[in-house]
Amino acid sequence: MMKNHVNIALQVLPKSKTKETYDLVDDAIKVIQESGLKYQVCPFETAIEGPYNEVMQLVEKVQEKCFNSGADELLVYVKIQNRKQGDVTIEEKMKKYR
């Protein structure tokens, strides 16, 4: 079991015949906000930081929320940065730009 903190980029592209895409994306972001994990919303994806298992559980919850909110299909892209030793943080990647 991986216990170190990872950094992922999550992009969810929902398709629905009845709901607007941005409304479904907003629902997905709300699940991320309520997770308690550190995150940063960006124009094309959301960066999330936390213990590997919690982050991957969140990826599943986001998909469930989109389907429950009216999505018929999802394209889900996940990029993971992981280290053999130590944590990966959003801050270490972004500090020189702040």
HELIX and SHEET records of a PDB file:
HELIX    1   1 THR A   21  GLU A   34  1                                  14    
HELIX    2   2 TYR A   52  ASN A   68  1                                  17    
HELIX    3   3 ILE A   90  MET A   94  1                                   5    
HELIX    4   4 LYS A   95  TYR A   97  5                                   3    
SHEET    1   A 4 LYS A  38  VAL A  41  0                                        
SHEET    2   A 4 THR A  46  PRO A  51 -1                                        
SHEET    3   A 4 HIS A   5  LYS A  15 -1                                        
SHEET    4   A 4 GLU A  73  GLN A  81 -1                                        
END                                                                             
